[in-house]
């Protein structure tokens, strides 16, 4: 059966993925991991005044060394409005504003204090132990750019400017489901011919790891009409399903797509997960993946992540490529394009012993997929290969 290349599949899927343009305002504390819908600029200098970086005494450096009269005390949050005159000093705490007439601060432990005066024993220089207004952020500076994924550091920067809420793009509405009468929910008792639906948990957990909040539809029966009815009423941007995509008697997703949507493609020239279906229904995009656990995992990583990046303004979701040296043999010829699970330590690539599409256990701890071109011979330890980092 013919199919399309892996790269062409990504092109078609991303071309049919609608970039989310809806904007919502959220409290700053709830914005971590969200993507900004506008630029944010500083409205004032931070710090907003010259301040002391330590506990000590503020004074005029040109008069040192000498004895100074202590005329007051200022803690962080206070403001000493008088000007410090010649021969005077102000006891000052970390973060407090440096008063007029002072251009430096000496550490508290470096002076001798007699109850009213301090003695500065050495020469100080202008702006010694001195933090300037705007030293961290200047008024007008770009704090966070549009389309930036917000981190804890971004939140702190915005908080330092008094920003209490931010405008972010709506998260994509994503639904996930699996087809198959053989599938059980986790609260059901295992019985002959049945299996627990691990694919649903795989997809849900991976989407959560990537910062999304999937709607879990659960197990759909091997019934075209029931599936079509449930799917056609969804208010989502993306539907990801597993199962029902090959050529068996109960591979119903072909007929479901015909009944309610439009097929973009079927079959990708890759292994595992070749019989994936890309399709649309109304305003949402559908990606129907193989029901084999590792095939579902690999094709989600390879095909769904570029779609999620496109929809959510999240370039960080895109995977990166690298090269490394195999530490193990892969004793199979690859007549077609093949992706195999691997662990990459920055230099060496380690392969598990099992690579079947139905085996997920050996994928635990893997952080890469080896991209093996079509027509490749057996791979040997020491060969340099290209990998996709997960």
NUPAZA-95089 format. One record per residue (C-alpha): residue in one letter; z, x, y. Coordinates in Angstrom, 2 decimals. Each point is the difference from the previous one (the first is absolute). Last residue first. Layout:
% residues N
@r:a pz:Z px:X py:Y
...
This chain:
% residues 390
@r:x pz:23.08 px:12.22 py:13.56
@r:x pz:-1.99 px:3.19 py:0.41
@r:x pz:-3.59 px:-0.15 py:-1.20
@r:x pz:-0.96 px:3.09 py:-1.96
@r:x pz:-2.88 px:2.42 py:-0.18
@r:x pz:-0.14 px:2.54 py:-2.82
@r:x pz:0.41 px:3.72 py:-0.56
@r:x pz:-0.09 px:0.93 py:-3.69
@r:x pz:2.91 px:2.18 py:-1.19
@r:x pz:0.90 px:-2.26 py:-2.91
@r:x pz:-3.27 px:-1.37 py:-1.37
@r:x pz:-1.98 px:-3.12 py:0.75
@r:x pz:-2.41 px:-1.42 py:-2.57
@r:x pz:-3.50 px:-0.44 py:1.34
@r:x pz:-0.84 px:-1.97 py:3.14
@r:x pz:-2.93 px:-2.41 py:0.13
@r:x pz:1.55 px:-2.32 py:2.55
@r:x pz:2.36 px:1.77 py:2.39
@r:x pz:3.74 px:0.30 py:-0.83
@r:x pz:2.34 px:-1.01 py:2.82
@r:x pz:3.51 px:1.01 py:-1.12
@r:x pz:2.46 px:-2.64 py:1.17
@r:x pz:3.22 px:1.04 py:1.69
@r:x pz:3.74 px:-0.64 py:0.30
@r:x pz:1.00 px:-0.55 py:-3.61
@r:x pz:3.73 px:-0.53 py:-0.52
@r:x pz:-0.48 px:-3.01 py:-2.24
@r:x pz:-3.67 px:-0.20 py:-0.98
@r:x pz:0.78 px:0.79 py:-3.66
@r:x pz:1.74 px:-3.36 py:-0.38
@r:x pz:-3.03 px:-1.95 py:1.23
@r:x pz:-2.09 px:-0.01 py:-3.14
@r:x pz:-2.68 px:-2.67 py:-0.25
@r:x pz:-2.67 px:2.09 py:1.67
@r:x pz:0.64 px:2.83 py:-2.49
@r:x pz:0.75 px:3.45 py:1.44
@r:x pz:2.80 px:1.38 py:-2.17
@r:x pz:1.25 px:3.60 py:-0.19
@r:x pz:0.85 px:0.33 py:3.68
@r:x pz:-1.98 px:2.41 py:2.19
@r:x pz:1.45 px:2.67 py:2.28
@r:x pz:-1.89 px:1.20 py:3.08
@r:x pz:1.05 px:3.33 py:1.50
@r:x pz:-0.01 px:0.91 py:3.68
@r:x pz:1.88 px:-2.47 py:2.18
@r:x pz:2.13 px:-1.30 py:-2.87
@r:x pz:-2.51 px:-2.57 py:-1.25
@r:x pz:0.84 px:-2.42 py:-2.81
@r:x pz:-2.97 px:-1.73 py:-1.60
@r:x pz:-1.65 px:-3.30 py:-0.86
@r:x pz:-3.69 px:-0.03 py:-0.89
@r:x pz:-2.96 px:-1.30 py:2.00
@r:x pz:-3.42 px:-0.07 py:-1.66
@r:x pz:-3.57 px:-0.24 py:1.20
@r:x pz:-2.27 px:-0.46 py:-3.03
@r:x pz:-0.88 px:2.14 py:-3.02
@r:x pz:3.36 px:1.70 py:0.24
@r:x pz:0.41 px:2.34 py:-2.95
@r:x pz:3.49 px:0.05 py:-1.44
@r:x pz:2.42 px:2.85 py:-0.71
@r:x pz:1.97 px:-0.06 py:3.26
@r:x pz:1.76 px:3.37 py:-0.16
@r:x pz:3.20 px:0.76 py:1.89
@r:x pz:1.14 px:2.02 py:3.03
@r:x pz:-3.01 px:-1.12 py:2.01
@r:x pz:-0.54 px:1.76 py:3.30
@r:x pz:0.07 px:-1.87 py:3.28
@r:x pz:-2.11 px:-1.67 py:2.63
@r:x pz:0.88 px:-2.58 py:2.61
@r:x pz:-0.89 px:-3.51 py:1.06
@r:x pz:2.03 px:-2.32 py:2.18
@r:x pz:0.87 px:-3.66 py:-0.47
@r:x pz:-0.32 px:-2.56 py:2.76
@r:x pz:3.26 px:-1.80 py:0.69
@r:x pz:0.72 px:2.17 py:3.05
@r:x pz:-3.07 px:-1.46 py:1.69
@r:x pz:1.93 px:-3.24 py:0.45
@r:x pz:-1.82 px:-2.36 py:2.36
@r:x pz:1.06 px:-2.80 py:-2.42
@r:x pz:-3.30 px:-1.32 py:-1.28
@r:x pz:-1.84 px:3.30 py:-0.30
@r:x pz:2.94 px:1.83 py:-1.60
@r:x pz:0.50 px:-2.86 py:-2.46
@r:x pz:-3.68 px:0.13 py:-0.96
@r:x pz:0.13 px:3.79 py:-0.47
@r:x pz:3.08 px:-0.52 py:-2.23
@r:x pz:-1.66 px:-2.67 py:-2.15
@r:x pz:-2.77 px:2.12 py:-1.53
@r:x pz:1.47 px:3.27 py:-1.28
@r:x pz:3.70 px:-0.83 py:-0.23
@r:x pz:-0.59 px:-3.53 py:-1.30
@r:x pz:-2.66 px:1.32 py:-2.35
@r:x pz:2.44 px:2.51 py:-1.48
@r:x pz:2.87 px:-2.46 py:-0.46
@r:x pz:-2.14 px:-2.76 py:-1.48
@r:x pz:-1.63 px:2.48 py:-2.38
@r:x pz:3.45 px:1.28 py:-0.89
@r:x pz:1.20 px:-3.48 py:-0.93
@r:x pz:-3.13 px:-1.39 py:-1.68
@r:x pz:-0.59 px:-3.37 py:1.69
@r:x pz:-2.98 px:1.27 py:1.94
@r:x pz:-0.08 px:-0.71 py:3.71
@r:x pz:-1.22 px:-2.98 py:2.03
@r:x pz:-0.19 px:0.89 py:3.69
@r:x pz:-0.29 px:-3.03 py:2.25
@r:x pz:-0.63 px:-0.10 py:3.73
@r:x pz:1.16 px:-2.92 py:2.09
@r:x pz:-1.55 px:-2.19 py:2.67
@r:x pz:-1.89 px:-2.41 py:-2.22
@r:x pz:-0.03 px:1.52 py:-3.48
@r:x pz:-1.27 px:3.54 py:-0.37
@r:x pz:-0.74 px:2.26 py:-2.96
@r:x pz:0.35 px:3.47 py:-1.49
@r:x pz:0.21 px:-0.07 py:-3.78
@r:x pz:1.31 px:2.92 py:-2.06
@r:x pz:-1.59 px:0.61 py:-3.42
@r:x pz:0.23 px:3.84 py:0.18
@r:x pz:3.80 px:0.27 py:-0.10
@r:x pz:0.40 px:3.45 py:-1.52
@r:x pz:-2.56 px:1.54 py:0.28
@r:x pz:-2.57 px:-0.21 py:2.71
@r:x pz:-3.44 px:-1.44 py:0.72
@r:x pz:1.32 px:-3.14 py:1.65
@r:x pz:-0.61 px:-3.38 py:-1.54
@r:x pz:-0.48 px:-3.27 py:1.86
@r:x pz:-1.01 px:-0.25 py:3.64
@r:x pz:0.30 px:-2.12 py:3.13
@r:x pz:0.52 px:-3.30 py:-1.84
@r:x pz:0.22 px:-3.08 py:2.18
@r:x pz:2.69 px:-2.66 py:-0.24
@r:x pz:1.37 px:-3.21 py:-1.49
@r:x pz:-1.78 px:-0.80 py:-3.27
@r:x pz:-1.93 px:3.23 py:-0.51
@r:x pz:3.19 px:2.04 py:0.57
@r:x pz:1.92 px:-2.08 py:-2.52
@r:x pz:-2.88 px:0.34 py:-2.46
@r:x pz:0.10 px:3.80 py:0.11
@r:x pz:3.81 px:-0.03 py:0.05
@r:x pz:0.10 px:-1.72 py:-3.40
@r:x pz:0.02 px:2.93 py:-2.40
@r:x pz:1.23 px:-2.29 py:-2.77
@r:x pz:-2.96 px:0.33 py:-2.39
@r:x pz:-0.36 px:3.71 py:0.69
@r:x pz:-2.41 px:1.68 py:2.41
@r:x pz:2.34 px:1.82 py:2.38
@r:x pz:1.76 px:-1.30 py:3.12
@r:x pz:2.73 px:-2.35 py:-1.25
@r:x pz:2.95 px:2.24 py:0.80
@r:x pz:1.75 px:1.15 py:3.14
@r:x pz:-0.11 px:-1.72 py:3.37
@r:x pz:0.11 px:1.18 py:3.60
@r:x pz:-0.44 px:-2.59 py:2.75
@r:x pz:-0.41 px:1.18 py:3.59
@r:x pz:0.15 px:-1.70 py:3.38
@r:x pz:2.04 px:-2.97 py:-1.14
@r:x pz:0.28 px:-3.76 py:0.48
@r:x pz:-0.58 px:-0.98 py:-3.62
@r:x pz:-1.55 px:-3.41 py:-0.73
@r:x pz:-2.93 px:1.34 py:-2.05
@r:x pz:2.23 px:2.09 py:-2.28
@r:x pz:2.01 px:-2.79 py:-1.58
@r:x pz:-3.03 px:-2.25 py:-0.50
@r:x pz:-2.17 px:2.80 py:-1.38
@r:x pz:2.70 px:1.04 py:-2.43
@r:x pz:0.48 px:-3.55 py:-1.28
@r:x pz:-3.75 px:-0.59 py:-0.30
@r:x pz:-0.73 px:3.30 py:-1.75
@r:x pz:2.79 px:-0.25 py:-2.57
@r:x pz:1.40 px:3.16 py:-1.56
@r:x pz:3.38 px:-0.68 py:1.61
@r:x pz:1.24 px:1.70 py:3.20
@r:x pz:3.16 px:2.08 py:-0.17
@r:x pz:1.92 px:0.65 py:3.22
@r:x pz:-1.02 px:-0.95 py:3.53
@r:x pz:1.96 px:2.86 py:1.53
@r:x pz:-0.39 px:0.11 py:3.79
@r:x pz:-0.09 px:3.62 py:1.02
@r:x pz:2.13 px:1.50 py:2.78
@r:x pz:-1.61 px:3.29 py:1.00
@r:x pz:1.40 px:3.45 py:0.81
@r:x pz:-1.81 px:2.24 py:-2.47
@r:x pz:2.96 px:-0.02 py:-2.38
@r:x pz:-0.01 px:-3.81 py:0.19
@r:x pz:-3.67 px:0.00 py:-1.02
@r:x pz:0.79 px:2.31 py:-2.90
@r:x pz:2.89 px:-2.16 py:-1.17
@r:x pz:-2.05 px:-3.20 py:0.11
@r:x pz:-2.97 px:1.57 py:-1.77
@r:x pz:2.07 px:1.49 py:-2.82
@r:x pz:2.18 px:-3.08 py:-0.29
@r:x pz:-3.05 px:-2.20 py:-0.54
@r:x pz:-1.46 px:2.51 py:-2.41
@r:x pz:3.17 px:-0.03 py:-2.14
@r:x pz:-0.60 px:-3.55 py:-1.20
@r:x pz:2.00 px:-0.13 py:-3.21
@r:x pz:-2.03 px:-0.24 py:-3.18
@r:x pz:-0.74 px:-2.82 py:-2.47
@r:x pz:-1.73 px:-0.03 py:-3.36
@r:x pz:3.22 px:-0.71 py:-1.93
@r:x pz:2.95 px:-0.78 py:2.24
@r:x pz:2.03 px:1.59 py:2.82
@r:x pz:2.54 px:-2.35 py:1.56
@r:x pz:-0.72 px:-1.15 py:3.54
@r:x pz:1.96 px:1.16 py:3.07
@r:x pz:-2.41 px:2.87 py:0.64
@r:x pz:-2.97 px:-2.31 py:0.27
@r:x pz:-2.40 px:0.14 py:-2.92
@r:x pz:-3.70 px:0.79 py:-0.15
@r:x pz:-2.17 px:-0.86 py:-3.00
@r:x pz:-1.60 px:-2.95 py:1.77
@r:x pz:-1.64 px:2.46 py:2.35
@r:x pz:-0.65 px:0.39 py:3.70
@r:x pz:2.12 px:2.06 py:2.37
@r:x pz:0.86 px:-0.70 py:3.62
@r:x pz:0.45 px:1.70 py:3.36
@r:x pz:-0.06 px:-1.37 py:3.54
@r:x pz:-0.31 px:2.02 py:3.19
@r:x pz:0.41 px:-1.25 py:3.56
@r:x pz:-0.78 px:3.03 py:2.13
@r:x pz:2.87 px:0.96 py:2.32
@r:x pz:-0.35 px:-1.34 py:3.51
@r:x pz:-0.77 px:2.71 py:2.49
@r:x pz:2.84 px:1.23 py:2.16
@r:x pz:1.34 px:-0.74 py:3.47
@r:x pz:3.37 px:1.59 py:0.56
@r:x pz:3.49 px:-1.18 py:0.82
@r:x pz:3.10 px:1.48 py:1.67
@r:x pz:-1.60 px:2.79 py:2.04
@r:x pz:2.82 px:1.59 py:2.02
@r:x pz:-1.79 px:3.31 py:0.46
@r:x pz:2.28 px:1.87 py:-2.42
@r:x pz:-0.60 px:-2.88 py:-2.43
@r:x pz:-3.73 px:0.80 py:0.00
@r:x pz:0.72 px:3.61 py:-0.95
@r:x pz:2.50 px:-1.07 py:-2.68
@r:x pz:-2.49 px:-2.44 py:-1.53
@r:x pz:-2.69 px:2.67 py:-0.04
@r:x pz:2.38 px:2.39 py:-1.80
@r:x pz:0.86 px:-2.68 py:-2.58
@r:x pz:-3.71 px:-0.39 py:-0.70
@r:x pz:-2.61 px:-2.37 py:1.42
@r:x pz:-3.52 px:0.09 py:-1.37
@r:x pz:-2.18 px:0.71 py:3.01
@r:x pz:-2.99 px:-2.27 py:0.69
@r:x pz:0.62 px:0.17 py:3.78
@r:x pz:1.71 px:3.18 py:1.08
@r:x pz:3.74 px:0.53 py:0.27
@r:x pz:1.83 px:1.67 py:2.88
@r:x pz:-2.91 px:0.86 py:2.29
@r:x pz:1.53 px:1.70 py:3.05
@r:x pz:0.11 px:-1.96 py:3.25
@r:x pz:3.52 px:1.10 py:0.91
@r:x pz:0.65 px:3.36 py:-1.63
@r:x pz:1.75 px:0.21 py:-3.37
@r:x pz:2.36 px:2.66 py:-1.38
@r:x pz:0.65 px:2.15 py:3.07
@r:x pz:-0.55 px:-3.00 py:2.25
@r:x pz:3.11 px:0.80 py:2.03
@r:x pz:0.93 px:3.62 py:-0.59
@r:x pz:2.63 px:1.34 py:-2.39
@r:x pz:2.14 px:2.92 py:1.26
@r:x pz:2.01 px:2.60 py:-1.87
@r:x pz:-1.26 px:2.65 py:2.46
@r:x pz:-2.08 px:-1.70 py:2.70
@r:x pz:0.60 px:2.81 py:2.53
@r:x pz:1.67 px:2.99 py:-1.57
@r:x pz:3.66 px:0.70 py:-0.64
@r:x pz:1.79 px:3.29 py:0.73
@r:x pz:3.23 px:0.62 py:-1.89
@r:x pz:3.74 px:-0.76 py:0.04
@r:x pz:0.00 px:-3.58 py:1.28
@r:x pz:3.62 px:-0.76 py:0.94
@r:x pz:1.00 px:-3.64 py:0.03
@r:x pz:2.32 px:-1.72 py:2.43
@r:x pz:2.51 px:-2.85 py:-0.04
@r:x pz:1.97 px:0.23 py:-3.23
@r:x pz:-0.42 px:3.74 py:-0.48
@r:x pz:-3.35 px:-0.05 py:-1.81
@r:x pz:-1.64 px:3.16 py:-1.37
@r:x pz:-3.68 px:-0.39 py:-0.76
@r:x pz:-2.27 px:0.65 py:-2.99
@r:x pz:1.46 px:-2.78 py:-2.21
@r:x pz:-1.17 px:-2.73 py:2.39
@r:x pz:-3.58 px:1.24 py:-0.15
@r:x pz:-1.59 px:0.70 py:3.37
@r:x pz:-2.44 px:-2.46 py:1.58
@r:x pz:-2.78 px:0.69 py:2.50
@r:x pz:-1.67 px:-1.18 py:3.22
@r:x pz:2.77 px:-1.84 py:1.80
@r:x pz:-0.02 px:-1.32 py:3.59
@r:x pz:-0.81 px:-3.55 py:-1.01
@r:x pz:1.54 px:-1.07 py:-3.28
@r:x pz:-1.22 px:0.72 py:-3.57
@r:x pz:-0.15 px:-3.30 py:-1.87
@r:x pz:2.17 px:-0.22 py:-3.11
@r:x pz:-1.52 px:0.60 py:-3.43
@r:x pz:2.65 px:2.43 py:-1.21
@r:x pz:3.09 px:-0.14 py:2.17
@r:x pz:0.56 px:1.33 py:3.52
@r:x pz:2.92 px:1.56 py:1.90
@r:x pz:-1.28 px:0.31 py:3.53
@r:x pz:0.10 px:3.26 py:1.96
@r:x pz:0.74 px:0.94 py:3.60
@r:x pz:-0.28 px:3.26 py:1.92
@r:x pz:-2.91 px:-1.27 py:2.11
@r:x pz:-0.22 px:-3.79 py:-0.06
@r:x pz:-0.71 px:-2.43 py:-2.83
@r:x pz:-1.74 px:-3.07 py:1.38
@r:x pz:1.69 px:-3.33 py:-0.65
@r:x pz:-1.57 px:-2.64 py:-2.26
@r:x pz:1.62 px:0.92 py:-3.33
@r:x pz:-1.57 px:-2.42 py:-2.47
@r:x pz:1.67 px:-1.01 py:-3.26
@r:x pz:-1.93 px:-0.75 py:-3.21
@r:x pz:0.67 px:3.42 py:-1.47
@r:x pz:3.28 px:1.23 py:1.43
@r:x pz:0.61 px:1.35 py:3.50
@r:x pz:3.09 px:1.80 py:1.29
@r:x pz:1.18 px:0.91 py:3.45
@r:x pz:0.54 px:2.60 py:2.69
@r:x pz:0.55 px:3.13 py:-2.10
@r:x pz:0.46 px:2.87 py:2.44
@r:x pz:-2.09 px:3.02 py:-0.86
@r:x pz:0.96 px:3.68 py:-0.52
@r:x pz:-2.79 px:2.58 py:-0.01
@r:x pz:-3.02 px:1.39 py:-1.88
@r:x pz:-2.12 px:-1.82 py:1.09
@r:x pz:-0.87 px:-1.43 py:3.42
@r:x pz:-3.78 px:-0.17 py:-0.55
@r:x pz:0.50 px:-2.05 py:-3.18
@r:x pz:1.27 px:-3.09 py:1.85
@r:x pz:2.31 px:-2.10 py:-2.18
@r:x pz:0.24 px:-2.34 py:-3.00
@r:x pz:2.89 px:0.65 py:-2.38
@r:x pz:0.11 px:-0.32 py:-3.78
@r:x pz:-0.86 px:-2.30 py:-2.89
@r:x pz:-3.63 px:0.49 py:-1.00
@r:x pz:-3.64 px:-0.92 py:0.66
@r:x pz:0.71 px:-1.11 py:3.60
@r:x pz:-2.37 px:-2.38 py:1.70
@r:x pz:-2.87 px:-0.30 py:2.45
@r:x pz:-0.88 px:-3.69 py:0.20
@r:x pz:-2.13 px:-2.61 py:-1.81
@r:x pz:0.07 px:1.93 py:-3.29
@r:x pz:-2.60 px:-1.24 py:-0.55
@r:x pz:-2.22 px:-0.68 py:2.99
@r:x pz:-0.99 px:-3.61 py:0.67
@r:x pz:-2.53 px:-2.63 py:-1.06
@r:x pz:-1.10 px:1.88 py:-3.12
@r:x pz:-3.23 px:-1.34 py:-1.49
@r:x pz:-0.68 px:-2.22 py:-3.02
@r:x pz:-3.57 px:-0.50 py:-1.25
@r:x pz:-0.85 px:-3.30 py:-1.65
@r:x pz:-0.17 px:-1.76 py:-3.38
@r:x pz:2.53 px:2.29 py:-1.66
@r:x pz:0.02 px:0.17 py:-3.79
@r:x pz:3.10 px:-0.96 py:-1.99
@r:x pz:1.93 px:2.43 py:-2.21
@r:x pz:3.15 px:-0.27 py:2.09
@r:x pz:-0.31 px:-3.00 py:2.34
@r:x pz:3.10 px:-1.95 py:-1.01
@r:x pz:2.38 px:2.01 py:2.23
@r:x pz:-2.37 px:-0.46 py:2.94
@r:x pz:0.06 px:-3.78 py:-0.26
@r:x pz:-3.46 px:-1.38 py:-0.83
@r:x pz:-2.90 px:-1.23 py:2.13
@r:x pz:-3.06 px:-1.21 py:-1.87
@r:x pz:-3.68 px:0.89 py:0.16
@r:x pz:-2.91 px:-1.41 py:-2.01
@r:x pz:-2.87 px:2.50 py:-0.26
@r:x pz:0.11 px:0.68 py:-3.75
@r:x pz:-3.12 px:1.85 py:-1.09
@r:x pz:-2.04 px:-2.24 py:-2.29
@r:x pz:-0.96 px:1.65 py:-3.26
@r:x pz:-3.63 px:-0.72 py:-0.93
@r:x pz:-1.33 px:3.36 py:1.17
@r:x pz:3.07 px:1.63 py:-1.60
@r:x pz:-0.92 px:-1.46 py:-3.38
@r:x pz:-3.69 px:0.85 py:0.23
@r:x pz:0.59 px:3.59 py:1.05
@r:x pz:2.73 px:0.49 py:-2.62
@r:x pz:-2.35 px:-1.25 py:-2.73
@r:x pz:-2.73 px:2.30 py:1.27
@r:x pz:2.31 px:3.01 py:-0.38
@r:x pz:0.90 px:-0.92 py:-3.59
@r:x pz:-3.66 px:-0.38 py:-0.84
@r:x pz:-1.51 px:-3.34 py:-0.91
@r:x pz:-0.50 px:-1.59 py:-3.39
@r:x pz:-2.53 px:-0.41 py:-2.75
@r:x pz:0.82 px:-1.23 py:-3.46
